[in-house]
Amino acid sequence: MTCQRQSALDRMTANAPFLARLAELHPGDVARFLSDGTDAALAALCAPPVDDDIMATLRHWRGRTALLLALGDLSGEHDVATTTRHLSAFADAACDAAIAAAFAERVPGEAPRGLSVIALGKLGSHELNYSSDIDPILIFDPDTMPRRSRDDPTEAAVRIARRMVEILSARTADGHVLRVDLRLRPHPEVTPIVLPVDAAISYYESEALAWEQAAFIRSRASAGDRALGEEFLSAIGPFIWRRSLDFRQLKEIGAMSDRIRDHFAQGQAFGRGYDLKRGRGGIREIEFFAQVHQLIYGGRDPSLRVPATVDALAALAAAGRVEPEVAARLSGHYATLRRVEHRLQMIEDQQTHSLPVTPAALDGVARLDGHADGAALLAALEPVVGDVGACYDRLVADRAATTGLPRDEGELAGALSAAGFDPPDAAVRSIAEWRGGKLRALRSQAALEALETALPELVRAIGAAPDPQATLIRFDKLVAGLPSAVGFFHLLAAQPQLARIATRILALAPTLADALGARVELIEGLIDQRAFEPPATKGALLAEWAPGLAGLDYERLLDRVRDRVGERRFAYGVQLIAAATDPLVVACGYSELAEAALGVLADATIAEFVAAHGVVPGSELVVLALGRFGGRALTHASDLDVIYLFTGDHLAESDGPRPLGATTYYNRLAQRVTAAMSVPTAAGKLYDVDTRLRPQGAQGPLVVTLDSFERYQREEAWTWEHMALLRARPVYGSDPARDAVQRIVDALLAVPRERAAVASDAADMRSKIAAHKPPAGPLDIKGGPGGLVDLEFAMQVTQLSTARCHDPNIGAALACLKVDGLVAAEMCDAYGLLARMLVMLRLTALDGEPATAAARQLVASACGEPGWPQLLAAHDAARQEIATWWASIRPAGQEKP
């Protein structure tokens, strides 16, 4: 190690005049480095006190720090990341010292507070260059910043900020500390150099530009009043990390790189004079590569919100957004380019990024970096630059200009015919109306430009739909309902696969098309390929939602949960349309989603209620799911059948400011939970909640105790109510409370029953249902002879009369009955077919009607049949199997339903 240190010193002395001068000024630091190493030498270098000669003190400290960090870098004791972290920490401390000195001069005796330094760029990400500007934004709080009694708050803040900048940037005989560039603040030509925090927040919430969003990816409160800075960054977090990404902004961010390449054209070609930062394949392109992916995915994935470039690449790879091998290569290239950039800046403490033009100067940089000469340095850099440029070019390839659609009517008709429109006349008229601004969403120039960008891919996607003309009509209706189509068209142009998915939705799934029309941003969630992974469990959903729900007030929480559920429900529907997942798996996913939403909203509602009324000691709310919710088999549009119960003594009273008796307490609480789940808000509707299966139905109280529930079920309940319990599942409450409810249900279902009586009661109820709710159409999968209702009744009579196979999931219960020899194997297949048809038809058809012609093949394939005729034949056979089973159970003489 001693030899490496000496080599570093020798190379520095021979090739870096600035550092050589520092070595002469600070021989003790050099000696300590040689004997003890970089970290020990730095540890001995304490931060200086704020004294009367702050200008000289900070410059002296900066020189010693620069010398030791250079030696650590050149010797290999510090890698690039360690060096940049140390440089950034020095800059933070120097800013703190300068602020403290400025306050001490202006308001002696007052602690520096109410003014914060928001670091952007490389300082914001702890990646500061060896000789770099810092690019902060300065904010202040007029209410907390100390000032003289007669000072205007803004004037006082400006004076302190100017003094801070002077202390850091003024060049004296001792040099400078940091160059400070304040031009990244909003409207720098007219605004003061330090901004009131409320005004800054307002700007970033309403006016900020695309490059400003990208800049704040690498931001932090680095000096001054850090608490103020953190509050500011938290307030503008939704501006930085947007769930609904405006692809106009992404396009502009990418165009920034193009402009940089054009502006610094002389430094683009690799060789002498190459710009390591802004050249093709340089540092900036690695940073843009990471930031573009962060902007696309970071709004929905908090794990990607890391400021440092290498850390961001690692996070993107871990999240599956970037190929791990690409991320690893770019991280290595970043370290190489930054290391050579440091060598350039070490020579004379200049903020330069370009390789020297003259051979002799390039040789000096090469020797400083340990190469024999400039040719060897270029040979080492050339594959690095080439690979970075290729990676970035692939990233921006999708932004390359595409050939637009012709405007000549004849040429347009030909292009549309080639795309699949036969005849093309209606499509020609529609596109002419769009271009003419007939629709409200297409009346601005920006919207028309976005339309032209998206039209080629859009026409290809619609032309490939099963029924292009019908799909075009639905797309026209969708756009007609949008207040603005600018972002939507830019999104489709930037993500062609979304144009194909959107047209498939419009062609095949009216339910999803309606959801998309109400919230067009739903399509953005499909950028994330994880939207096509198997549906998440309740636990996974709660973990995913937790960061975005923390700290929200009740009303915002209601909206946020509706947003999250809507996005997931839409994605699950798209999985069905894409034939990516078994409909029965999606049905279970819908149920897990509803259970997760209930858990979050019930918790929040109870917290609100407890604040006003306290808790009932030794008591809690329990929710029992029934029907498709209890059986984990919801469809896209299912309501939630539930019974509310509470544990403990019904005579107890709550202990809050406004106490209530237990029965009143829980009935009011349950009403609020129902409202939280069902009342439409600004974010839309969540679920319809049906509580009519509770004891005594709509005439009974909304909530009863566990004891009352058990007593009612044993002494008063009808047979059909016990049949309903076969699909009961506790879905909310503590583990002990849910276990207690489950024990009650299990005990009730285990009671011996006489088969003939159960069958007679079931047949009577089935007849009433048939009279009250006749089949809705030829494909009413649930109603009608041999439908799912008949199957459930036959199965439930068997379950109750044998006290066997009490699983709330129908598929699992049938499988159990088959093993026990109580049902034919064909019945499991019949259920599987009809259950899949039900899930698919809820998306692709009106209630009880066949799927549209375009969607029929999709439904057939999802049900395991090669085509629609075969599916109808299998459907008829399944219904006949079920009808035969039900007829064998229904007592002779009782009418068919």
N, C-alpha and C positions, 0 to 999 in steps of 0.2 A: 504493500500500500504506500510506503514511503516513496518508492520509486515512481509510482503513479502521481503522487502529489508533486514531486519534483519536476516530473515531465510536464504536468499542467502549468506549473510556475514558469518553466522555461519557455513553453509555447506562448504563454500569455505575455511574457516579457518581450519576446521577439516579435510578436505579431499584433499586439493590442496596445498601442501607445497610451490610451486613456487608462487602462488598467495598470500598465507599468508605472504610470505616475502615481496612482493610488498606492501601489506597493511600496514605492519610495516614501510616501507620506506616512504609511502605517506599517512599519517593519515588525512591530510586535504582533499584529494580527497575522502577518505572513508566517512568522516563526511559530505561532500557536497552531496555525493550520498544518504546517509541516510536521509538527511533533504530535499533535493530538487529533487532528482531523477537522472537518468542516463543522460538524454539529457542536463539538466542544468549543470551537472558536466563536461560533454564533452565540452559544449560551453565555459566553463571557461578555458579549456585546449587549449590554442592557439598554433599554429605551431611555433616552435622555429626559431630564425634567424640563418642564415648561419654564423658561427663565427669560430674563430681559433680552437676551440675544438669540431669540428663537430662530431667526433666519440662519445664522451661522450654525447653531446647534443641530438643526435638522439636516443641513447640508453635510456637515461633518459625519453625522450618523448614516446618512444615505451613502456616502462614499465608502465607509467601512463595510456596510452591508453589501453593497454592490461588489466590492472586491472579494469578500468571502464567498458569496453565492457564485460568482464567476469561477473561482477556484474549485468549489465543490462540483460545479457543472463540468468543468474541463477534466477534472480528475475522475469523474464517474461515480463519486460518492453520492451525488444527488442525480436522480433522473430528471427528465423535463418536468414531470408533474410536481415533484418535490420542489424544484427550483421556482416554478410559477406560483406555487402555494406560498412559499416564503416571500417572494416579491409582492404578492397580493397582501399578505399579512403586514408587511412593512408599509405598504400604501395605506392600509386601514389605520395603522397606528399613527402615521404621519398626518393623515387627515384629522384624526382625533386631536392630536397635539396642536395643529394649526387652528382648529375650531376653538379649543380651550384658550389659546393665546388671544384669538380675536375677541372672545367674550371677556377675557380678563382686561383687555384694553378698553373695551366699550362700556362694560358694566362690571367694574371691579367687585369682587366678593360674591358674585352670582355664579352658580353652577351652570355650565353650558347645557341648556335643554331647549326643547321646542324647535330645533333645527336639525334636519337629518340629511345624510348623504345617501342617495340611492345609486348604487354602483350598477352600471350597465356594461355590456361588452365583456372584455377579458377580465376586468377587475370584478365584475359581477359574478363570474364563474370561477374565480380564484385561478385564473390562467394568465396573469399579467405578464407582458413581455419584459425582457431585460431592460429595454429603454423604450417605454411606451407612454402615450397619453393615457390619462384616465378620463372616462366619459360619464361623469355623474349627472344626475338631476338633483337639485337642491330644493327641499320643501321646508316650510316652517309653519308652526301653529301660532297664530297671533295671540291666542289666549294663554299660552304657557311660556312663550319665549321671553326671557328677561330683556328689558329695554329701559332707556332713560324715560323719565316721566313725560317729557314733551315730545318724544320721538313718535312719529307715525310708524305703526308696526311694519309695514312693507319697507319703508326707508331704513328702519333699523336693521331689518333682516338683510337688505341689500348691502349695507355697510359692513356687516359682519361677514357676509359671504365674499365680498370683494377683498377684504383683508385676509380671509382664509386662502383665497386663490393667490393673492400676492405673496403670502408666506411660502406657498408651495412652488409657484411657477416663476417668480422673478429670478432672473439670472444675475448673480452677484459674482464677486471674485472667487467664491467657493462653489460656483455652479448653481444648479437648481435641484429641487427635491422631486417634483412631479410636474409634468405639463398637464394642465387641466383644461379640458375642452367641454364647455357647457352648451354647445350648440344642439345637443339632442333633446333639449327641453321643448315643450310646445311653442311654436311660433317664435323662435329665438330672436327674430329681427324686431319684434315689438314687445316681448314680455320681459319682465325683470329677471335677473339671473337666479333668483330664488322665488319659488311660487308658494302662495298660501295652499295648504294641504287640501282644503275643500275645493278650491278652484282646479287644482291638479286632478283630483278624483273626477270632477265633473267633466273635464276635458277628455280623459281617457275612457270614460263611460259613454261619451256621445260623439266625439269628433276625431278620435285618433286614427292615424293612417296605418296601412298594412305593415310598413317597415317598423313602425313603433311597436306593433304587437310582437313582431319577431324579435325586436331588441329586448323586450322585457322577458323573453325566455331566460336570458342570462341577467337576472337582476337580483339584488339583495340590499338590505339596509346595512351598509358597510361601516358607517362612522356617524358620529354625532348622537342624536337622540334615536337610538335604535328601535325603541318601543314605538315611537311615532312612525318611523319608517316601516316597521312591520305592519302596523295598522293600515298604512297607505297601501302597501302591496296586497294585503288581504282584501281591501276594498275593491281594488281593480283586478283581482284574480279572475273574475268572470270575463273581463276584457282579454286577458292574456290567454286563458285556457277555455276556449269556447266549445261547448258541446255541438253547437250548430256552426260549422265552419263555413265562412264565406269564401268560395273558391275564386272570386274575383281577387281577394286579398292574397290567396296562395299564388295565383297567377302573377300578381304584381311582385310578390316576394321573389319568385323565380326569375322574373324579368330583371330584377335588380342585378342578378349575377350576369345576365346578358349585357346590361349597361356597363357593369364594371369591366367585363372583357373588352367591350368596345372602347371605353374611355382610356383604359390602360393597354391599348393594343400593342404598344412597343414592348411591353413586358410579357406578352402572351407566349411568344415563341421560346421554346426551351433552349438554353445555352447561356452565354455571357449576357448579363443584363436582365435575365429572367426574374420576374417578380414572384417571390416565394409566397406572398400573401394573396395577391389578386390575379396572378397568372392562371391560365388554364391548368387544372390539376394541382392548384395550390391550396394553401391553408384555408382560405375563405370558402372554397368549394366543399371541403370536408365539413366545415361548420354549417354551411347551408344544407348539406345532405342530412345532417342530424336534425337541424331545426325544422326543415320541411316535414319530416316524419313526425317530429314532436307536435307541430301545429295540427297535423291531420288527426293524430291519435291521442294526444295528451289531454284534450278536453274530456275524454271519456276514460282515460287510464292515468290516474295520479302517479303511478310508478314511473312514468316517463317524464315527469316534471323536474328534471335535474338540470342544473345550469351548465356544468362542465361538459365539454364536447366528448371526451373519451367516456365519461360516465354515462352520457346520453346514448352513445353508441352501444355500450354494454347493456343498458336498460332496454333499448329497442330490440337488441338480439334476444334478450331473455324473454321479452314479451312476444317474440315471433314476428316482429314488424320488419326486421332486417335480417338477412341471412347471417348467421353467426360468423361464418368465414369472411364475409364482406366486412362486417363490423370489426373483426380482429385485424384484418389487413388495413383498413382505414385508420384504426387506432395506432397501429405501428407507423404508418405513413405520417400521421399527425405529429407523433413524437420526433420523427426524423426531420420533418420540415421546420418544426418549431426550434429544434436544436440548432440547425444551421442558421435560422433567422437570428437566434441569440448570438451566434458567432459574428454575424454582420454588425450587430448593434454593440458588441463588446469593444470593437476596434477603437471607435472614437465617441462612444456614447451617443450615437445618432439614431434617430428613429427611421431606419431604412429597412426595406424588405427585399431589395433587388441585389442580385449577384453582381459583383463588379464587372465592368465592361472590359477593363484592361487585363491582360493575362497576369501581370505581376501582382495586381491587387487580388485577383481571384486565387492566385497561388497562396497569398497570405492568409485568406479565409480558410483555404483548404488545410494548410498546415496547422492553423489554430484548432481545426476540428480533427486533426490527427491523420490527414491524408498526405500523400507525397506531393501532390500538386493539384492545380485546378482541374486538369483533365480527369484525375481520379475522383475528385468530388462530383463532377458532372456525371461521370459514369455511375456513381452510387445513387445519384438523385434521379437519373432519367427514368428508370423503371417505376420509381415511386410516383413521379409526376404523371407518367403515362397511365398508371392504374387508377389514380385518383380522378384524372380527367375522364377516363372511360366509365367509372362508376357514376360520376355526376352526369355525364352525357346520357346514360341510360335512365337516370332519374328524371331528367327534363325532356326526354324524348316524347313523352305523352303530351307535352305542351307545344310540340312542333306544329306549325300551321298545317291544317288539312285543307284540301280542296273544297271550297264551298259549293253549295247547290246552285245550279244556273238560275238566272233571273228570267231569261227568255222562256215564255210559256211552253213553246214546243220542246226546247231542250230540257226543261224541267219535267215535262210529261215523260220524255224518254228516260230520264234518270229515275223517275218514280216507277216506271214500268220495270226497269231493270232491277229495282229493289224489291219488287213483289207486289206492287199495287196494280191490280188488273180488274177494271180499267183504272187509269190514274186520274180521271177527271175530278173526282171529289177531293182527292189529295191536293191537286193543283190549286183548286179553289181555297182550300183550308190554308195552305201555305201562303197564298196571296193575301188572304185576310190577316194572317199573323203578321206578315211583312208590312201590311198597311196600317197596323196598329188598331185593328178593330177591337181587340180585347183590351180591357183596362190594364192588365198586367204587362202589355207590350206597347205602351204609349210613350215610353221614354227612349231616348237614343241609346242609353246604356242597355236597356232591355232588348232592343232590336239588335244591337251588336252581340249580346250574349246569345240571342236566338240563332244568329248566323253561325256562331262558333259551334253550337250544339247540333244544328240541323243535319249535317251529314251522318253522324252516328245515330241520331234519332230516327232518321228515315230508314237507315239500315235495320235498326231494331224493330220498328213498327212493321216494316215490310216483311220481316221474318216471323211475325206473329201468326198464329193459326188463322186469324181473320183480320187482315190489315185494316180494312175499311171500318169495322166496328171498333177496333182498337184506336184508330185515329179519332173517331168521334169521342170516345171516352177521354182520350188525351186532351182534346180540345176543351171538353167540359172541365177537366182538371185544371188546365191553365186559366180558364175563364174565371175560376173561383179564387185564384191567387191575387193578393193585393199587389204583389210584385213578383216578377218571374226572373229577375236578373240573377240572383244567387242560384236558383234552381237550374237554369240553363248552363251557367258556368260549371255547376257541379256535374251535370250530365256530360258536358264536354271533357271535363278533367277525369272523370271516372266512367269510361264507356260501358263497363260491365253493369253499372247502375242503370244506364239507359235501357239495357236489355232486360234487367230485372223489372224496372218500372213498366215497361210495355207488357211483360208477361203477367204482371199483376193486373193491369188494365184489361188484358185479353181474357184472363181466366178467373179472376177472383173479385167479384163486385164488392164483397165485404171489405177486403183490403184496399180496393180502389177508393171506397168512401173514406176509410181512415186516412189514406194518403192525401185525399183532397182536403180533409180537415186539418191535417198537420203534415205539410209537404216535407218538413225536416225529418220525418221518420225515415226517409230513404237514406239519410246520411249514416244512420246506424249500421247500414249494410256494408259500408266501406270496410268495417272491421270483419275480417273473415271468421272471427269467433262467433259472429251472429249465426253461422251455419253449423256450429258445433252442437252436440246433443244438448237438450234443455238442461238448465242448471237446477240444482237442488235448492230447497229453501235456505239451507245454511250458506251455500255459495252466493246466493242472491243477497242475503243480508250482509255478508262480508263485502260484497262488491258495492252495495249501496251506502254502507256506513259512512265513508269519508264525505260523500256529497250531501248527506242528510244531517250531519252533526252541526249543532248550533242554530238550526233553522227555527223560526217561530212557527206556531201551529198552522197558520194559514199557508205559509210557504211550503211547509212540509206536506200538506194535503196536495198541493199542486205538484211538488217534486215527485211524490210517489205515483201520482197519476201519469206523469211524464215517463217515469221509469217502467211502470207496468205497460203503458201504451207502446213503448219502444220494444219491450220484450215480446209482448203479444203479437205485435206486427212482425217481428223477426221470426217467431215461431210459425206464423201463417205463411211467411215467405219460404220457410223450410219446406212446408207442405207443397207449395206451388213449384218449388225447385226439385221436388221429389228427393230431398236430401235426408229425410228422417221418416221413420215409420209413424203413421198417424197415431197409433196407440202410445208411442213414446212421447209424442207432442202433447197428447191429451193429459198424460201424467205431468208433463212440464207446465201446462196451463194451471194444473192444480197446485203444484209447488209454488208457482208465481202468485196465485191468489192467497195461499197460506202465508207467504212472506209479506205480502201487502197487509194482510190482516194483522200480523204480528207487529209490524211497525206502527200502523195507525191505531191499533188498540192500545199499545204502550203509550203513544203520544196523547191519545184521548184520555186515558186514565190519569196521566200526569197532570193534564189540565184540570180534570175533575177533582183530583185530590187537592190541588192548590186551593180550591174553593170550599170543598166539603170534607177534606181529610180522608182517612181510610176507616173501613169497618174492621176493628181488630179481629184477627183470626179468621179472615174471610177474603175471598177473591173471586173475580169473574172467570168463568170457564166457557169456552165456545165449543159446541159439539156440531161437527159438520155431518150432513146427510146427503143422500142422493149422489149425483155425479161428483160433487165436491168431496164427500166422504169417501167415495170409491176411487178417488184420484183418476177421474176420467172426464174432465171438463172439455168442452169444445170451445171454439173461439168466442162464441156468444153466450155461453152458459151463465145463468144466474147462480147464486150461492144459497143453498138451503142450510140453515143453521138453527140451532136451539141454544139460547143463552141460559146459563145456570150460574148459581153462586154457592160457594161453600160457607160453612159456619152457621150461626144462629140467626134466624130471620127476625128475632126480637132485638138484636143488637143495634147500636147506633154509631154513626161515624164520629170521628173525633176532631173535625175541622172547624174553621170559623163559622160555617153555616151547617151544623150537623143535620143529618137525615137518618131516618130509620132505614134498616138494611134493605127492606123490600123496595121502598121508594128510591133509595140510593142506587140500587142496581138496575131498576127499571129505567131511571133517567140516564144512567151511564150507558146501558145497552142501546138506548135510542141514539145517543151521541156516537157510539161506535158504528151503528148502522148508517148514520148520516155521514160519518167520515169515509165509509166505504162506498156510499151510493150517491150522495148529493153531487150534482155537477158543479164544478168550479171553473175558473178561467182556463184551467188545463183540460177541461172536459169531464167525462163521466168515467167511473171506475167499474163498479159491478152493481147489478141489482141484487138486493139481499132479501131472501124470502124466509120469513119466520113462522109461517103458518103450520109447520109440523110440530110446533111446541104443544105441550099439554093443553087440552081444551081448545086448541086452534086459535083462531083470531079472537075468540071470546075470552080467552084466558090471559093471565098476566104475561108480559113479555119475558120476564125472568122469574125463575123459581129456584128454591134451594135444591140441593142434591137429594135431600130426604123427600121433599115434595115430589120431585121428578120420579124417584123410585116408587113411592107410594102410588102415584097416579098410574104408572106403567103396570104395576102389579094388580091394582084394584079396579081401574076404570078404563084403561086403554083398549081400543079396538084391535082386532087382529092386524089390520093394515098398518097400525102404528108400530106394532112389533115387527112387521115386515120391513118397515122403514128403518128400524134400528139395525137391521142386518147390514146396512150401508153406513152406519154411524162411526165416526172417528173423532176423538177430541183433537182439536187443532190449535187451541189457545188456552194458556194457563200454565201454572208451574207444573213441573213433572209430577209431584205428589197429587196435585188436584186432578190432572188429566188421568193419572193412574186410578184414582178413586172413581172417576166417571166411567172409565173403561171397565172396572170391576163390576159396577152396577149393570152396565150393558151386557157384559158376559153372563152375569147371573140371570138376568131377565131372559136372555136367549136360550139358556140351558134348561129352563122350566119345561117339563114334559108336556106335550100337546097331542091331542087326538087328531090324526091326519085328516079324517073326514070333515071334522069341524073347521079345521084350518082351510082346507080346500074349498069348502062351501062359502066361508067368509070371503076368501080371496076371489072366487068366481063372482060373488055378488058385487064386490068392489070393482072388479074389472068391467062388469056390465055398466056400472054407473059411470066409470071413466069414459067408456066408449060412447055413452049417450051424451055426456057433457062435452066431450072433445073428440069428435069424429076425425078420421084421418084427414090431414091437410092437403094431400095430393097423392098421386100414384107412387111416389117414392118417399112417403112418410115412414122413415125407418123405425121410428119408435111406435107409432100407432098402427092400427089395422091388424088383421089376422096374421099371426106369425111374426109380428114385429118385436122390437126389443122389450116392450112392456109385457107382452105375453111371455117372453123368455124369463124376465125378472120374476113374474108372478109364479111361473112353474118352478123356477129355481128356489124362490123364497119359501114356497110351500114345502118343498123337499128339505130345505135347511131347517125350518122350524119344527117340522114333524119328526126329523131324525136327530135334531140338536147337533148337527155336524157342519163343518166347513164354514164357520162364521167369519169369513174374510170380507171386508167391505168392497174389495175390488172384484168385479164380476168375473173377469178372466181367471183370477186366482181361485175364486170360489168354485167355478166350474171345473177347473183342473183338479181341485181337491175332490169334488164329487165324482169325477171320472175315475180317479184312483180308487175311491171307495165303492165303485160299481153302481153308483146311484144315478148316473147320467151317461148317455152314449157319447163316444168320442166325437161323433159328428157334430154334437151340440157345441163343443168348444170351437170347432171350425166355423160353424154358423155364426156364433157370436163374434168371432174375430172379423169375419167379412162384414157383418152389419155395423159393428162398432167403427170400423175403418171408413165405411161408406158415410156414416153419420158425421164423423169429423171432417171428411173432405167436402161433403155436400153443404155443410154449414158455411163454407167459404165460397163455393162455386155455384150455388143455386139458390133460388128463392125457396122458402120453407115448403117442403113436400114435393117440389117440382124436380124434374131431371136437371142435371148439369147442362150448361150451355153446350152447344155442339163443339165449340173450341176446347172446352174443358173435359169432355167425356173421356178422352184417352188418358188424360192425367189421372182422373179418378179411378179408372179401371186399373191402371198400372199400380197406383198406391194400394189397391185392394188385391193385388197379385193376379190380375186377369189380363190377358193379352189385348183385349179390346172391349168396347162398350157392349156389344151384343153378348159377349161371353159373360160380362159382369152381370147383365140383367138376368141371364139364365142362372148364374150362380146365386144371385139374389133371390130369385123365385124358389130355387131348390132349398135354400137356407130357410126361408119363411115357411116352406112346407114342413121341414123338419121340426121347426119350433112349434108350428100350429099342431102338429101331431103330438108332440110332447105335452103341450098345454091341454089338449083334448083328453089325453090319457090321465091327467091329474084332475081336471074339472069334473065335479060330480055329474053323473048321468042325469039328464033331465034339466039341468040348468042351461039357460040359453048361452049361445056363443056371444062374445062381446062384439 
